[in-house]
Amino acid sequence: MPAWKSVNLKFQGKVLIPVVTVMVLFLAGTMWMVNRRIQTQLQNENQVALANTESLFGTNFARRAENLVLQFNAFAERQEFVALAAKFRRDDPETARQTVQEYLDRPQFREASVLLFTGPAGQWLAGTTNPPFFAACVPLVKSVLESNASATSVVQVNDALFEVVAVPSIHPDGSLLGALVAGMALGDAAARELKSPNSQIAFIANDKVVASTFGDESLTPQLLQEYERLVAPASQAVAAQDSGLILEGSHYAALPRRFPSLMGQGRAGYLLLSSYERSWLAFQETQSVLFLFSVAGLVLGSVIVWLLVRRVTEPLRQLRDSAEAVGRGDFSRHIDIHSKDELGELAAVFNQMTGNLQKSLAQLEKTVEILRATQAQLSHSEKLSAVGEFVAGVAHELNNPLTALIGYSELLQMSTVTDDDRDSLKRISSSAERCHKIVQSLLSFARQHPPERKLSNVNALVDAVIEILIYELRTNNIRVEKELSPHLPRLLVDPHQIQQVFLNIVNNARQAIEAHRPGGLIRITTGAAGPRVRITFQDDGPGISEENLARIFNPFFTTKPVGKGTGLGLSLSYGIIQEHGGSITAESKLGLGTTFIIDLPITNQSENASAPSAPTPPAPAEGKGRKVLVVDDEPDILDLSVKILQRQGYHVQTAVDGESALRVMASGRFDLIISDWKMPGLSGQQLFERLLATDPESAKRMIFMTGDVLSEKTEKFLNAHGKTCLPKPFSIADFQKVVSDMFK
């Protein structure tokens, strides 16, 4: 295999391996994050489902008890039953007992597992002979006889559970005849009656499952084990997070409960189980889909990168083959030009070189001696020229991905990463900077003006850009109004790069106006804004939609037709301004034009005749002893506010809406209240109005923040009450300044 092929494969590997590695790490991190989010959501849904199941169980249990009370109250109030109960006053007790017993044996009472009648003193008179049951019901019977009101309770007798209802029997003369006591066994039928959809219930007494809705006795050991595990004191703290189990191949979330009004010997309770099998299957399906998409994305991305590398290196291989042919004396080789980039320019120069060589060769053939001398000299001169142009083209081609690599590694360093990741990012940035310096050295071979920063006049750069585009602007009837401050300091910048940024913005405005309507206006203003110089470009073009406005600085994003734009102009401009320590933002509304704002820092080396003093940062302990309440329905905003304020020594409390804020303020006073303007429930404005009516002092110490565009009505309200509203997103310095101003 020729040496150049191995070199080419090594170059492709150097590009492909890091890209694939980054893709794998990114996809793995994405899958891990998505799995964690879905699992957390699944746990939260399980807890909500359990709470709903418990609520439905309590409602069904209470409704069942009410129905039993109504049913047996109706029996106890019947004249026939009252007359029979009164027999114990005047007849022989045995005769009365037999009569009442015959009445209690009627079919309408058969649904009761245990049925008995007591006297006014609570003694057993008639009914089922079940001493353990009667002994367990004595407290309930006495309570009913004393209060003369019906009552229900759960009674445990050995390994059985009964839902007991006791109703008083009243003589027409108002005297108490006794109490009718009925016990319905809590068995499988009762469990099925009390269960809610997508749930199961198991009743447990004396470490035994006395009833369940599963109908499978083989599940008894597992139900008991889960019940004991969840009710154990040591596991109460983690029961909410560790309440899942698998029964009959389905996933359930379990919730144990004790019967609160239990009577009798031993302990009894119930186990509520809510099925989340559908959610679990959906989670598994989501995992599979994520994995398949990740694998497909990885394979597709690798193929695309490999094809791009091959496409980028293909012109270089053609140039190499042609250069070898020229080296062998074949000056007839011609390279087809398919692009107008640096490689296309290099191919054109190469074709020109071979044409010149052919002409020179024809002339040198006139004489052998002149031919030899001239041929050697010309060959040497043209080869040097070809090498220089070749290096310039390759340097230009490599400089673009190197610049992107440096910019993105620096952006990642500005985000929240671990120290190890930050160190790795610094190494990547350092290595990229080294490559960048190598490319700059190569470019110095072919460029007259290598990039460098020097003191430059921003107004002069603006004038230079307008001069470049004056013809296009004039022929398209676009007026340019300049309001350039004459007292600007000169900035330490790369004038060529800053001019490129200005050129991109003005040219984009020209193209937008030209596509929208004939003629328009571009207004450019410059001025000092504190420690920065601000340059504003405003046009009256069609504007940018809110959706596209958030993406205009993304690489390769463009709304221009195919062939009219690459989507790199604003992205490169953003990177240039960031490298200069400045900022670039855009403001726009559809139909109202677009405004680009560029802020560049004034350094110590800048010439500033009227340099303003830098604002004094808030003292770290200025909030010591002061209490602040932050109200916002966004947890991330609350967490950010707490961290900023606590760094200044404030004691901070939070609330997620207006109602909870009022509850927090009821427990104490606050030196400052920071509230979001728009929240579900009680909004910030409504909270202020409530405080204005009930606590005017707290209303005076209230400021707002909002992420919405303030309407005219809102601004009128804020101005009328002299309230400050901090717009989101805000910097830490802006936030601290607003808070500090409230205490001045």
C-alpha positions, 0 to 999 in steps of 0.5 A: 500500500502506498505511503500516502494511503496510510497517511490518509487513513490516519487522518480520517481516524484522527477525525473519526475516533474523537467524534465517535467517542464524543457521540457515544459519551453524549448519547450515554449521558442522555440515556442515563439522564432520561432514565433517571428522569423517567424513573423519578416521574414513575416513582412520583406517579406511584405515590400519587396513585397510592394516595388516590387508592388510599383515599378511595379505600377510605371513602368506600370503607366509610360509605360501607359503614354508613350503609350498614348503620342505615340498614340496621337502624331501620331494623332496630326502629321497626315496631315489630323489633321494638315490641320483641325487645320489650318482652325482656321487661315483662316476659320470662327471659328465656321466652323473650330470648327465643322470640328475639332469636327467631326474629334474628334468624330471619333471611334479612339478617343472614348477610351478618356473620355474627348477630346479637342483641344486648340489654341496656346494661350491655349484657348478651340477651339473644343472637349468635353465641360467640363469647370471643366476639361479644367480649371484643365488642363490649367497648363498642356496645357500652359506647353506643348505650352511653351515647345513644348513637350508632357506631361502627368499628373493626373487630379482630376475633382470633384470625378473623376480622369483622366490620361491626355496627352497633345501633341502639333500640329505643322504646316508644316511651324513650327508654333504652331497650338495648343494642343490636350488634351485627358483625360482617366478616371482612373476607374476600367479598368485602375486599373486592367491594372496597377495592378501586380500579387498578388496585388490590387489597389484602386484610391481615390479622395475626400475621395471616392474610385473612382476605385478599382480592388476588384469590391466589393463596400462594401469594400469601407469604409474599404479601405478609413479607411485604406488609411486615417490611413496610410497617417495620419502624426502621423502614418507615423513612424509606417506605415511600421510595422502596414500596414496589413489588412484583405479584403474578408478573405485574408491578405494584406499589404497596402501602401498609396501614393499621385499622385505626379503630381496631378492637379485640386481641392482636394487631390487624391491618391492610395492604393497599397495592396500586398497579403501575404495570402499564407505566412500567411497560411504557418505561421499558418501551421508552428505554428500548426506543431510546437505545435503538435511536441512540445506536441508529444515531451513532451509526448514522453520525459515524457514516456521515462524518466518514463521508464528510472526511472523505469528501474533504480529502478527495480534492487534496488527493486529486491535487496530490496526483496532479502535483506528482504528474507535474513533477514527472513533466506532465504539464497537460494535467488539468483539475476540474473546479467544482467549488469556489472555496479555498480548494477551488482557488488552489485548483485554479492557481494550479491550472494556471501554473500548468498552463504557464509551464506549458507556454514556457516549455514551448518557448524554451524549446526554441533553443536547448541551452535557453530551454534548460536554464529557463525550464529549471528556473521556471520549474523551481519558481512555480513549484514554490508558488504552488506550495505557498498557495497550497499551504494557504488553502489548507491553513484556511480550510483547517482554521474553521474547525479549529476555531469552532473547537476552541470556541465550544471548549471555552463555552463548556468551561463556562458551564457547571461541570466537575473539576475533572471535566473542567481540567479536561476541557482546559486540556482540549482548549490548550491543545486546540490553541496549539494547533491554532498557533500552527495554523496561524504560522502557516497563514503568515506564509500567504497572508499580508495581515495576520490577525492581531489586536490593536487600539482601534476606532469603532466609529472608523470600523463602522464607516469602513463597513458602510463604504464596502456596502454603499453600492448595494445599499444605495441601489436598493434604496436603503438609507443609513443613519449614523449616530456615532459618539465622537468621544468614544475610547479606542478599544483593543480589538482585532479590527478585521474580526470586528469589521467582519462582525459589523459586515455580517449584521449590516449585510443581513439587514440589507438582505432582509429589507430587500426581500421584504419591500423596496427601500428601508432604513438602517440606523447605527448608533455608538456610545459609552455604557459604563465600562463598555462601548455599545454599538447598536444596529437597528433596521425596519425590516420584516423582523424575526419570529420569537422561535427563530430569535432564540436560534439565530446564533446557532451554527448552520441555522438560517432562514435564507433560501438554499444557496443564499446563506450557510448559517455561520455568519452570526455564529462566527460573529457571536464567537468573535464578540465572546473572544473579545470579552463582549456580548451580542444580543438581538431583539426583534418582533415580526413586522417591527424590524430587528435590533442587534446590540454589541457591547465591547469592554473598555480595557486598561489599555483603551484610551478613555477620556471619561472612564466611569468608575466601576459599580461597587459590588454588594458587600458579602455580609450586607444582608446579615440579620435581614430576612427575605421571602422569595415567591416563584413557581419555578424551583430553579429560580427559587434555588438560584435566588436562595444561593445569590441571597445567602452569599450576601448573608440574607436569611431566605425563605421560599414559597411556590405561590401566593397562597403559600407566601401568605401562610409563610408571612403569617409566621413572621415579618420579612425585610424584603419580599421578592415575588414573581409577577405571574404564577398559578393561583394567587399572582404576584399582583394579587399578592401585592394587592392583598398585602396592600389591604392587610399589611401595607408595610410588607407591601412597601418592601415588595419587588417583582421579577418576571419573564414576560414582556410587560404590558402597558397596563402592567407598567402603569400599575408598577409606576402607580405604586412605585414598584420595581420589576426585574426582567428575566433572565437577569445577571447576578449583578442585576439581581444584587443591585435591585436587592441592595437598592431596596435597603438604601 
